[in-house]
Amino acid sequence: MNLINILFIENSVGLAGSTMSLCSLLDYLDADLFEAHIALSRNEQEGYLLGHLRRPAHMTVIAPGASLRQASWAQRLLNSTQRRVPWLRGSVARAIAALEVFVVTIPYALRLRRWIKDRNIALIHHNNGFDVGALLLSYMLRVPLIAYQRGDEWNSPLVRWLAPRVTRYIANSEATKRNLVSIGVPTRQIQVIYPPLDLAVFNLTRRSTLTRTAFGVPESSPCFGIVGLLVAWKGQDVFLRAAKRVLGQVPDAYAFVIGGAPRGGRAYEEMLRALAAELGIADRVIFTGFRSDVPDMLKLLHVVAHASVKTEPFGRVIAEAMAMGRPVVAAKAGGPTEIIDDGRTGFLVPTRDDEALASRIAALLRDPEMAARIGEAGRRTVIEKFSAEDHVRLVTELYTTMLDRRRKAPMAKQLIHNVRPVGRRR
C-alpha cells in the first residue's frame, strides 16, 4: 500500500499541550500507512518535536503573520470609533477582519502550499481548531480538512459562516463540542476524542533522579503545585492566594508554580512573583519556569492544583497528574468535570474560590492515606480513558472515513487495527 501523506499544522501561541498531544499522535500513528508532513508556527515547537519524536519526520516552521486586530493602529481606530460613533464599531471590526484575510491569511496559506508542493497531500489535520488559512488551503488542494478543536471558538459573523465548511471536527471534550454547535457547526461533523496521554512517559514507575533538594526544598516537606503556561486565565494568581491559606494550615509545606510565560507574556509572571511577595509567601513558593520534564516534576508533588478562571476546554495536566498517581483539585467547569469523578478520582471546587481550593489541598496534605487512595483511583481512570493508543485508533478511524469518502472506494480495514507504539522512550 502506498503511504498516505498527511499535513499536520500546529499553530498554537507557544509550546503548549497541543504540541505535546501532536507528538503523542505522531509517535503512535502507523508509519507503514501514513507519512507525516508537519508545519509549525514557532521554533520552540520544532525543538520540542525534534527532541521527543521517536522517528524522523518532514518538518518546517511557517509562522502566520501577526493579526491585524491586535495591531496598534487597529486598536486606536476601534477605540476612536467606539468613542465617536459607537454604532459604527462593528462595521469597522468586520472591515479589519476582511482585510486580514487578504494581507495575512491568504499569504500564509500560499506559503504552506509552496512547502507541500508535489508532496501529494491527501488530508490536512489542523491541530488547533478552526483556522481560515487551513480552510483555504484545503480548498486549494481539494482535500479534506480535520480540525482538532481545543476550546471555545471566536464567535464572529466570519467564523459562523466559515466554520461549518470544515470537513470534520475533533472536539477535545463534550464542552468544546457544545461550543462548536453554538456557532452553527452541525453535530454530525463533530466527534469527541479526548487528547492522548503517552502512558509510557507518564508512568508512575519511571525512574527519576530529580529531587526536591534541587529546588532548595527538604525531601520531607509536603509539596503542592500548579502546572501550566503562565497566562492569566490559567489562574496561577488564584493558586497563590490558596497557597497562602494552605501554608497557614501546613506550615512546613512548599508551593510550586511550574511553567513559563509565552512570548511577550512576562508581565503576568512578574505580577505573580510580586503577588507571592505581597502575600508573604515568596520564600515558600518555587517558580520553576518552563520544564520539559513534567512527569518528573509531578512526582515531586503530593497534590496538584488546577485553577483556571475561564472554562477549561479539557485540562491535559489534570490527566497527566492523575497518570502519575497524584490527587488533583480542579476548578469545576468544562473539561475537568469530564475527567474527575468528584470525591473518588479527585476533587472539584468552584472557579476562583481560593478558600475551597486551599481547603481541599490542605486536607490531602494532612491525610496521606486519602491522597494515595484518590491518586490510585485517578491513575486507573486515566489508563482506561486517555491512552495514546485509544486516541490514535479513533483518529485513524476518522482519517479512514474521510479518505474513503474522497476516493469513493473502501480502504483496507487494517488501517484501524495497526495502531501500535514504535518503541518506548528510555
SEDO-912128 format. One record per residue (C-alpha): x, y, z; residue number from 0. Coordinates in steps of 0.1 Angstrom, whole numbers. Layout:
N
{x = X y = Y z = Z resi = NUM}
...
END
This chain:
426
{x = 0 y = 0 z = 0 resi = 0}
{x = 13 y = 35 z = -9 resi = 1}
{x = 19 y = 58 z = 21 resi = 2}
{x = -9 y = 83 z = 27 resi = 3}
{x = 6 y = 118 z = 31 resi = 4}
{x = -10 y = 139 z = 58 resi = 5}
{x = -2 y = 176 z = 65 resi = 6}
{x = -2 y = 184 z = 102 resi = 7}
{x = -4 y = 221 z = 111 resi = 8}
{x = 5 y = 231 z = 147 resi = 9}
{x = -4 y = 268 z = 151 resi = 10}
{x = -5 y = 274 z = 189 resi = 11}
{x = 8 y = 305 z = 206 resi = 12}
{x = 38 y = 286 z = 220 resi = 13}
{x = 49 y = 253 z = 234 resi = 14}
{x = 16 y = 240 z = 249 resi = 15}
{x = -5 y = 209 z = 254 resi = 16}
{x = -15 y = 208 z = 218 resi = 17}
{x = 22 y = 204 z = 207 resi = 18}
{x = 26 y = 176 z = 232 resi = 19}
{x = -6 y = 159 z = 221 resi = 20}
{x = 7 y = 161 z = 185 resi = 21}
{x = 39 y = 144 z = 195 resi = 22}
{x = 20 y = 115 z = 210 resi = 23}
{x = -2 y = 112 z = 180 resi = 24}
{x = 27 y = 111 z = 156 resi = 25}
{x = 46 y = 86 z = 178 resi = 26}
{x = 17 y = 61 z = 177 resi = 27}
{x = 5 y = 67 z = 142 resi = 28}
{x = 13 y = 38 z = 119 resi = 29}
{x = 44 y = 47 z = 99 resi = 30}
{x = 37 y = 19 z = 75 resi = 31}
{x = 5 y = 36 z = 64 resi = 32}
{x = 9 y = 73 z = 69 resi = 33}
{x = 36 y = 98 z = 60 resi = 34}
{x = 36 y = 129 z = 83 resi = 35}
{x = 44 y = 164 z = 70 resi = 36}
{x = 45 y = 189 z = 98 resi = 37}
{x = 41 y = 227 z = 96 resi = 38}
{x = 48 y = 245 z = 129 resi = 39}
{x = 43 y = 282 z = 138 resi = 40}
{x = 73 y = 286 z = 162 resi = 41}
{x = 109 y = 275 z = 165 resi = 42}
{x = 104 y = 262 z = 201 resi = 43}
{x = 77 y = 237 z = 188 resi = 44}
{x = 102 y = 224 z = 163 resi = 45}
{x = 128 y = 220 z = 190 resi = 46}
{x = 104 y = 201 z = 212 resi = 47}
{x = 93 y = 177 z = 184 resi = 48}
{x = 129 y = 171 z = 173 resi = 49}
{x = 138 y = 162 z = 209 resi = 50}
{x = 108 y = 140 z = 216 resi = 51}
{x = 96 y = 123 z = 184 resi = 52}
{x = 107 y = 87 z = 182 resi = 53}
{x = 112 y = 88 z = 144 resi = 54}
{x = 122 y = 114 z = 118 resi = 55}
{x = 95 y = 135 z = 102 resi = 56}
{x = 93 y = 161 z = 74 resi = 57}
{x = 91 y = 194 z = 94 resi = 58}
{x = 93 y = 231 z = 88 resi = 59}
{x = 84 y = 264 z = 106 resi = 60}
{x = 60 y = 286 z = 88 resi = 61}
{x = 48 y = 314 z = 110 resi = 62}
{x = 15 y = 331 z = 102 resi = 63}
{x = 16 y = 369 z = 102 resi = 64}
{x = 5 y = 389 z = 132 resi = 65}
{x = -32 y = 395 z = 135 resi = 66}
{x = -43 y = 429 z = 123 resi = 67}
{x = -69 y = 431 z = 151 resi = 68}
{x = -40 y = 432 z = 176 resi = 69}
{x = -21 y = 459 z = 157 resi = 70}
{x = -18 y = 493 z = 175 resi = 71}
{x = -33 y = 512 z = 146 resi = 72}
{x = -63 y = 489 z = 145 resi = 73}
{x = -68 y = 492 z = 183 resi = 74}
{x = -66 y = 530 z = 180 resi = 75}
{x = -91 y = 530 z = 152 resi = 76}
{x = -116 y = 508 z = 171 resi = 77}
{x = -112 y = 528 z = 203 resi = 78}
{x = -117 y = 561 z = 184 resi = 79}
{x = -148 y = 547 z = 166 resi = 80}
{x = -162 y = 535 z = 199 resi = 81}
{x = -159 y = 570 z = 214 resi = 82}
{x = -172 y = 590 z = 184 resi = 83}
{x = -195 y = 567 z = 165 resi = 84}
{x = -201 y = 536 z = 186 resi = 85}
{x = -228 y = 523 z = 162 resi = 86}
{x = -201 y = 520 z = 135 resi = 87}
{x = -176 y = 500 z = 156 resi = 88}
{x = -190 y = 466 z = 145 resi = 89}
{x = -186 y = 475 z = 108 resi = 90}
{x = -150 y = 487 z = 113 resi = 91}
{x = -141 y = 455 z = 131 resi = 92}
{x = -156 y = 434 z = 103 resi = 93}
{x = -136 y = 455 z = 77 resi = 94}
{x = -104 y = 449 z = 96 resi = 95}
{x = -112 y = 412 z = 98 resi = 96}
{x = -118 y = 411 z = 60 resi = 97}
{x = -86 y = 430 z = 53 resi = 98}
{x = -67 y = 405 z = 75 resi = 99}
{x = -79 y = 376 z = 52 resi = 100}
{x = -61 y = 393 z = 22 resi = 101}
{x = -29 y = 406 z = 39 resi = 102}
{x = -23 y = 378 z = 65 resi = 103}
{x = -44 y = 347 z = 59 resi = 104}
{x = -41 y = 342 z = 22 resi = 105}
{x = -3 y = 347 z = 21 resi = 106}
{x = 1 y = 322 z = 50 resi = 107}
{x = -20 y = 296 z = 31 resi = 108}
{x = 1 y = 302 z = 0 resi = 109}
{x = 34 y = 297 z = 19 resi = 110}
{x = 20 y = 264 z = 32 resi = 111}
{x = 10 y = 254 z = -3 resi = 112}
{x = 45 y = 261 z = -16 resi = 113}
{x = 61 y = 240 z = 10 resi = 114}
{x = 39 y = 209 z = 3 resi = 115}
{x = 41 y = 213 z = -34 resi = 116}
{x = 45 y = 178 z = -50 resi = 117}
{x = 40 y = 160 z = -17 resi = 118}
{x = 7 y = 146 z = -28 resi = 119}
{x = -11 y = 156 z = 5 resi = 120}
{x = -43 y = 135 z = 9 resi = 121}
{x = -56 y = 152 z = 41 resi = 122}
{x = -50 y = 182 z = 64 resi = 123}
{x = -50 y = 178 z = 101 resi = 124}
{x = -51 y = 213 z = 118 resi = 125}
{x = -42 y = 207 z = 154 resi = 126}
{x = -56 y = 240 z = 168 resi = 127}
{x = -92 y = 241 z = 158 resi = 128}
{x = -109 y = 263 z = 132 resi = 129}
{x = -84 y = 283 z = 111 resi = 130}
{x = -93 y = 302 z = 79 resi = 131}
{x = -58 y = 296 z = 64 resi = 132}
{x = -61 y = 259 z = 68 resi = 133}
{x = -96 y = 260 z = 53 resi = 134}
{x = -84 y = 280 z = 23 resi = 135}
{x = -55 y = 255 z = 18 resi = 136}
{x = -79 y = 226 z = 19 resi = 137}
{x = -99 y = 242 z = -9 resi = 138}
{x = -68 y = 249 z = -29 resi = 139}
{x = -57 y = 213 z = -26 resi = 140}
{x = -92 y = 199 z = -28 resi = 141}
{x = -85 y = 176 z = 2 resi = 142}
{x = -105 y = 170 z = 35 resi = 143}
{x = -97 y = 192 z = 65 resi = 144}
{x = -99 y = 178 z = 100 resi = 145}
{x = -97 y = 204 z = 128 resi = 146}
{x = -89 y = 194 z = 163 resi = 147}
{x = -109 y = 219 z = 183 resi = 148}
{x = -93 y = 225 z = 218 resi = 149}
{x = -116 y = 252 z = 232 resi = 150}
{x = -142 y = 278 z = 225 resi = 151}
{x = -141 y = 294 z = 191 resi = 152}
{x = -143 y = 331 z = 184 resi = 153}
{x = -179 y = 339 z = 177 resi = 154}
{x = -180 y = 363 z = 148 resi = 155}
{x = -200 y = 365 z = 116 resi = 156}
{x = -170 y = 353 z = 96 resi = 157}
{x = -164 y = 323 z = 118 resi = 158}
{x = -201 y = 314 z = 119 resi = 159}
{x = -201 y = 315 z = 81 resi = 160}
{x = -169 y = 295 z = 75 resi = 161}
{x = -167 y = 271 z = 105 resi = 162}
{x = -193 y = 247 z = 92 resi = 163}
{x = -173 y = 243 z = 59 resi = 164}
{x = -145 y = 224 z = 77 resi = 165}
{x = -149 y = 187 z = 67 resi = 166}
{x = -148 y = 173 z = 102 resi = 167}
{x = -140 y = 184 z = 137 resi = 168}
{x = -125 y = 165 z = 166 resi = 169}
{x = -136 y = 181 z = 199 resi = 170}
{x = -113 y = 176 z = 229 resi = 171}
{x = -143 y = 174 z = 252 resi = 172}
{x = -181 y = 175 z = 253 resi = 173}
{x = -178 y = 211 z = 265 resi = 174}
{x = -159 y = 220 z = 233 resi = 175}
{x = -184 y = 202 z = 212 resi = 176}
{x = -213 y = 223 z = 227 resi = 177}
{x = -194 y = 254 z = 218 resi = 178}
{x = -190 y = 243 z = 182 resi = 179}
{x = -227 y = 235 z = 179 resi = 180}
{x = -235 y = 270 z = 193 resi = 181}
{x = -216 y = 287 z = 164 resi = 182}
{x = -235 y = 266 z = 138 resi = 183}
{x = -214 y = 235 z = 132 resi = 184}
{x = -237 y = 205 z = 127 resi = 185}
{x = -234 y = 178 z = 153 resi = 186}
{x = -228 y = 152 z = 126 resi = 187}
{x = -195 y = 170 z = 118 resi = 188}
{x = -181 y = 167 z = 153 resi = 189}
{x = -166 y = 137 z = 171 resi = 190}
{x = -153 y = 139 z = 207 resi = 191}
{x = -119 y = 123 z = 211 resi = 192}
{x = -100 y = 131 z = 243 resi = 193}
{x = -64 y = 142 z = 239 resi = 194}
{x = -38 y = 114 z = 240 resi = 195}
{x = -16 y = 107 z = 270 resi = 196}
{x = 15 y = 86 z = 264 resi = 197}
{x = 15 y = 62 z = 294 resi = 198}
{x = 50 y = 51 z = 285 resi = 199}
{x = 61 y = 86 z = 295 resi = 200}
{x = 35 y = 94 z = 323 resi = 201}
{x = 44 y = 63 z = 341 resi = 202}
{x = 44 y = 61 z = 379 resi = 203}
{x = 72 y = 36 z = 379 resi = 204}
{x = 96 y = 57 z = 357 resi = 205}
{x = 130 y = 63 z = 372 resi = 206}
{x = 139 y = 99 z = 381 resi = 207}
{x = 170 y = 115 z = 396 resi = 208}
{x = 152 y = 148 z = 402 resi = 209}
{x = 148 y = 156 z = 439 resi = 210}
{x = 131 y = 184 z = 459 resi = 211}
{x = 165 y = 194 z = 472 resi = 212}
{x = 174 y = 206 z = 437 resi = 213}
{x = 149 y = 234 z = 444 resi = 214}
{x = 161 y = 240 z = 479 resi = 215}
{x = 132 y = 221 z = 494 resi = 216}
{x = 137 y = 195 z = 522 resi = 217}
{x = 128 y = 160 z = 510 resi = 218}
{x = 104 y = 156 z = 540 resi = 219}
{x = 84 y = 187 z = 532 resi = 220}
{x = 48 y = 183 z = 518 resi = 221}
{x = 47 y = 199 z = 483 resi = 222}
{x = 18 y = 210 z = 462 resi = 223}
{x = 17 y = 228 z = 429 resi = 224}
{x = 1 y = 241 z = 397 resi = 225}
{x = 14 y = 232 z = 362 resi = 226}
{x = 8 y = 252 z = 330 resi = 227}
{x = 17 y = 281 z = 308 resi = 228}
{x = 18 y = 313 z = 328 resi = 229}
{x = -12 y = 331 z = 313 resi = 230}
{x = -39 y = 349 z = 333 resi = 231}
{x = -68 y = 326 z = 325 resi = 232}
{x = -49 y = 296 z = 340 resi = 233}
{x = -54 y = 311 z = 374 resi = 234}
{x = -20 y = 310 z = 390 resi = 235}
{x = -30 y = 341 z = 410 resi = 236}
{x = -59 y = 321 z = 425 resi = 237}
{x = -35 y = 293 z = 433 resi = 238}
{x = -11 y = 317 z = 451 resi = 239}
{x = -40 y = 330 z = 473 resi = 240}
{x = -49 y = 295 z = 480 resi = 241}
{x = -13 y = 287 z = 488 resi = 242}
{x = -13 y = 314 z = 514 resi = 243}
{x = -42 y = 296 z = 532 resi = 244}
{x = -26 y = 262 z = 528 resi = 245}
{x = 7 y = 273 z = 543 resi = 246}
{x = -12 y = 287 z = 573 resi = 247}
{x = -25 y = 252 z = 579 resi = 248}
{x = 5 y = 232 z = 568 resi = 249}
{x = 35 y = 254 z = 578 resi = 250}
{x = 62 y = 231 z = 566 resi = 251}
{x = 48 y = 228 z = 530 resi = 252}
{x = 61 y = 244 z = 498 resi = 253}
{x = 42 y = 255 z = 467 resi = 254}
{x = 54 y = 251 z = 432 resi = 255}
{x = 44 y = 272 z = 402 resi = 256}
{x = 56 y = 251 z = 372 resi = 257}
{x = 56 y = 266 z = 337 resi = 258}
{x = 70 y = 295 z = 317 resi = 259}
{x = 55 y = 326 z = 302 resi = 260}
{x = 46 y = 327 z = 265 resi = 261}
{x = 65 y = 351 z = 242 resi = 262}
{x = 55 y = 386 z = 252 resi = 263}
{x = 38 y = 374 z = 284 resi = 264}
{x = 64 y = 382 z = 311 resi = 265}
{x = 42 y = 409 z = 327 resi = 266}
{x = 19 y = 383 z = 342 resi = 267}
{x = 48 y = 363 z = 355 resi = 268}
{x = 62 y = 394 z = 372 resi = 269}
{x = 28 y = 401 z = 387 resi = 270}
{x = 27 y = 366 z = 401 resi = 271}
{x = 61 y = 370 z = 418 resi = 272}
{x = 50 y = 403 z = 432 resi = 273}
{x = 18 y = 388 z = 445 resi = 274}
{x = 37 y = 360 z = 463 resi = 275}
{x = 59 y = 387 z = 480 resi = 276}
{x = 28 y = 407 z = 489 resi = 277}
{x = 12 y = 376 z = 504 resi = 278}
{x = 43 y = 370 z = 525 resi = 279}
{x = 49 y = 335 z = 510 resi = 280}
{x = 77 y = 343 z = 485 resi = 281}
{x = 102 y = 321 z = 505 resi = 282}
{x = 77 y = 291 z = 502 resi = 283}
{x = 69 y = 294 z = 465 resi = 284}
{x = 91 y = 279 z = 439 resi = 285}
{x = 88 y = 294 z = 404 resi = 286}
{x = 104 y = 267 z = 382 resi = 287}
{x = 100 y = 283 z = 347 resi = 288}
{x = 94 y = 261 z = 317 resi = 289}
{x = 101 y = 224 z = 324 resi = 290}
{x = 104 y = 197 z = 297 resi = 291}
{x = 104 y = 170 z = 324 resi = 292}
{x = 68 y = 174 z = 335 resi = 293}
{x = 64 y = 137 z = 346 resi = 294}
{x = 94 y = 141 z = 370 resi = 295}
{x = 81 y = 174 z = 383 resi = 296}
{x = 48 y = 158 z = 391 resi = 297}
{x = 65 y = 131 z = 411 resi = 298}
{x = 79 y = 158 z = 434 resi = 299}
{x = 43 y = 170 z = 443 resi = 300}
{x = 20 y = 154 z = 468 resi = 301}
{x = -11 y = 173 z = 455 resi = 302}
{x = -17 y = 190 z = 421 resi = 303}
{x = -40 y = 220 z = 417 resi = 304}
{x = -58 y = 233 z = 387 resi = 305}
{x = -73 y = 268 z = 389 resi = 306}
{x = -84 y = 281 z = 355 resi = 307}
{x = -106 y = 311 z = 359 resi = 308}
{x = -122 y = 305 z = 324 resi = 309}
{x = -139 y = 273 z = 314 resi = 310}
{x = -111 y = 248 z = 307 resi = 311}
{x = -117 y = 230 z = 274 resi = 312}
{x = -101 y = 198 z = 286 resi = 313}
{x = -72 y = 201 z = 312 resi = 314}
{x = -44 y = 179 z = 299 resi = 315}
{x = -23 y = 184 z = 330 resi = 316}
{x = -51 y = 170 z = 352 resi = 317}
{x = -49 y = 137 z = 333 resi = 318}
{x = -10 y = 138 z = 334 resi = 319}
{x = -10 y = 143 z = 372 resi = 320}
{x = -36 y = 115 z = 376 resi = 321}
{x = -15 y = 92 z = 355 resi = 322}
{x = 14 y = 98 z = 379 resi = 323}
{x = -9 y = 89 z = 408 resi = 324}
{x = -12 y = 124 z = 421 resi = 325}
{x = -45 y = 136 z = 436 resi = 326}
{x = -59 y = 167 z = 418 resi = 327}
{x = -80 y = 195 z = 430 resi = 328}
{x = -95 y = 213 z = 399 resi = 329}
{x = -119 y = 241 z = 390 resi = 330}
{x = -154 y = 227 z = 384 resi = 331}
{x = -161 y = 239 z = 349 resi = 332}
{x = -157 y = 224 z = 314 resi = 333}
{x = -133 y = 195 z = 307 resi = 334}
{x = -123 y = 188 z = 343 resi = 335}
{x = -158 y = 177 z = 351 resi = 336}
{x = -154 y = 150 z = 324 resi = 337}
{x = -120 y = 139 z = 338 resi = 338}
{x = -126 y = 139 z = 375 resi = 339}
{x = -153 y = 120 z = 394 resi = 340}
{x = -156 y = 144 z = 424 resi = 341}
{x = -146 y = 127 z = 456 resi = 342}
{x = -135 y = 95 z = 441 resi = 343}
{x = -108 y = 103 z = 415 resi = 344}
{x = -101 y = 138 z = 425 resi = 345}
{x = -119 y = 169 z = 438 resi = 346}
{x = -137 y = 197 z = 421 resi = 347}
{x = -141 y = 232 z = 436 resi = 348}
{x = -159 y = 264 z = 424 resi = 349}
{x = -140 y = 285 z = 399 resi = 350}
{x = -120 y = 314 z = 415 resi = 351}
{x = -127 y = 301 z = 450 resi = 352}
{x = -92 y = 301 z = 466 resi = 353}
{x = -107 y = 292 z = 500 resi = 354}
{x = -123 y = 260 z = 487 resi = 355}
{x = -91 y = 251 z = 467 resi = 356}
{x = -70 y = 256 z = 498 resi = 357}
{x = -93 y = 235 z = 520 resi = 358}
{x = -90 y = 205 z = 497 resi = 359}
{x = -53 y = 208 z = 492 resi = 360}
{x = -46 y = 211 z = 529 resi = 361}
{x = -69 y = 181 z = 537 resi = 362}
{x = -50 y = 159 z = 512 resi = 363}
{x = -16 y = 170 z = 525 resi = 364}
{x = -27 y = 162 z = 561 resi = 365}
{x = -42 y = 128 z = 551 resi = 366}
{x = -16 y = 108 z = 530 resi = 367}
{x = -39 y = 77 z = 530 resi = 368}
{x = -67 y = 96 z = 514 resi = 369}
{x = -43 y = 112 z = 490 resi = 370}
{x = -30 y = 78 z = 480 resi = 371}
{x = -65 y = 64 z = 476 resi = 372}
{x = -76 y = 93 z = 454 resi = 373}
{x = -44 y = 92 z = 434 resi = 374}
{x = -47 y = 55 z = 426 resi = 375}
{x = -83 y = 58 z = 416 resi = 376}
{x = -74 y = 87 z = 393 resi = 377}
{x = -45 y = 67 z = 377 resi = 378}
{x = -68 y = 38 z = 369 resi = 379}
{x = -93 y = 62 z = 352 resi = 380}
{x = -66 y = 77 z = 330 resi = 381}
{x = -54 y = 43 z = 319 resi = 382}
{x = -89 y = 34 z = 309 resi = 383}
{x = -99 y = 66 z = 292 resi = 384}
{x = -70 y = 86 z = 279 resi = 385}
{x = -43 y = 63 z = 265 resi = 386}
{x = -24 y = 74 z = 233 resi = 387}
{x = -32 y = 40 z = 217 resi = 388}
{x = -70 y = 45 z = 220 resi = 389}
{x = -67 y = 81 z = 208 resi = 390}
{x = -48 y = 72 z = 177 resi = 391}
{x = -71 y = 43 z = 169 resi = 392}
{x = -101 y = 67 z = 169 resi = 393}
{x = -83 y = 93 z = 149 resi = 394}
{x = -72 y = 67 z = 124 resi = 395}
{x = -108 y = 56 z = 120 resi = 396}
{x = -117 y = 92 z = 112 resi = 397}
{x = -89 y = 95 z = 87 resi = 398}
{x = -101 y = 63 z = 71 resi = 399}
{x = -137 y = 76 z = 68 resi = 400}
{x = -126 y = 109 z = 53 resi = 401}
{x = -103 y = 93 z = 28 resi = 402}
{x = -129 y = 66 z = 18 resi = 403}
{x = -154 y = 93 z = 10 resi = 404}
{x = -129 y = 112 z = -11 resi = 405}
{x = -117 y = 82 z = -30 resi = 406}
{x = -151 y = 66 z = -33 resi = 407}
{x = -135 y = 32 z = -27 resi = 408}
{x = -130 y = 13 z = 6 resi = 409}
{x = -96 y = 13 z = 22 resi = 410}
{x = -81 y = -17 z = 38 resi = 411}
{x = -97 y = -24 z = 72 resi = 412}
{x = -62 y = -30 z = 86 resi = 413}
{x = -59 y = 8 z = 89 resi = 414}
{x = -78 y = 9 z = 122 resi = 415}
{x = -61 y = -22 z = 136 resi = 416}
{x = -25 y = -13 z = 131 resi = 417}
{x = -21 y = 14 z = 157 resi = 418}
{x = 9 y = 4 z = 177 resi = 419}
{x = 37 y = 22 z = 196 resi = 420}
{x = 71 y = 24 z = 179 resi = 421}
{x = 91 y = 18 z = 210 resi = 422}
{x = 93 y = 32 z = 245 resi = 423}
{x = 115 y = 61 z = 255 resi = 424}
{x = 144 y = 54 z = 277 resi = 425}
END
